[in-house]
Amino acid sequence: MTQPRVAQRSPCAVEVEAGREYWWCRCGLSRSQPFCDGSHRGTPFTPLRYRPLRSETLYFCACKHTATPPLCDGAHKLV
């Protein structure tokens, strides 16, 4: 596995809490999208730690091809 799996072709809206730690799935295999559940084991992928500065709704990438990880940049429209 050299490319991440496209988990879905739209972003995941998530209410995040300021200062809380989130682990974004980079491989696309997690069943807890957009977050890691450990399914990357045995692949070259590792999760990305994200800690928001304020509480708000953010749109996390689920296609795993964003240029601004972990947030969606619209790349799912091209995948």
C-alpha positions in Angstrom: 0.0 0.0 0.0 1.7 3.2 -1.2 -1.3 5.4 -1.7 -4.0 6.1 0.9 -7.4 4.6 0.4 -10.2 7.1 -0.3 -12.5 6.7 2.7 -15.2 9.0 1.2 -15.5 11.7 -1.4 -16.7 14.5 0.9 -15.3 16.0 4.1 -16.3 15.1 7.6 -17.7 17.9 9.7 -16.5 17.7 13.2 -17.2 19.9 16.3 -13.7 20.2 17.8 -12.7 21.4 21.2 -9.9 23.9 21.7 -6.7 22.2 23.0 -8.1 18.7 22.7 -5.9 16.2 20.7 -7.2 14.6 17.6 -5.5 11.9 15.5 -6.4 12.2 11.8 -6.2 9.0 9.8 -3.8 9.3 6.9 -4.2 5.8 5.4 -8.0 5.8 4.8 -8.5 2.4 6.4 -9.9 3.5 9.7 -13.5 2.6 10.5 -13.6 5.8 12.7 -13.2 8.3 9.9 -11.8 10.9 9.8 -9.8 9.7 12.9 -7.4 6.9 13.4 -8.4 3.5 14.9 -5.0 1.8 14.4 -5.9 0.2 11.1 -2.7 1.7 9.6 -0.6 -1.0 11.3 1.5 -2.8 8.7 1.3 0.1 6.2 3.8 3.0 5.8 1.2 5.4 7.1 1.0 7.0 10.6 -1.8 9.3 12.0 -1.4 13.0 12.2 -1.9 14.7 15.5 -4.1 17.9 15.4 -4.8 20.2 18.3 -7.2 23.1 17.4 -6.7 26.5 18.9 -10.4 27.2 19.3 -13.7 25.3 19.5 -15.5 25.3 16.2 -16.8 23.1 13.3 -14.0 21.9 11.1 -14.1 19.9 7.9 -11.6 17.1 8.0 -10.4 15.5 4.8 -11.7 11.9 4.1 -10.3 11.4 0.6 -6.7 11.6 2.1 -5.4 13.7 -0.8 -5.6 17.2 0.7 -2.6 19.5 0.4 -3.6 21.0 3.8 -3.8 18.0 6.2 -5.9 17.3 8.1 -8.4 19.7 6.8 -10.3 19.5 3.5 -9.1 21.6 0.6 -11.5 20.3 -2.0 -9.1 17.6 -3.4 -12.0 15.0 -3.2 -13.5 16.7 -6.3 -10.4 15.6 -8.3 -9.9 12.1 -6.9 
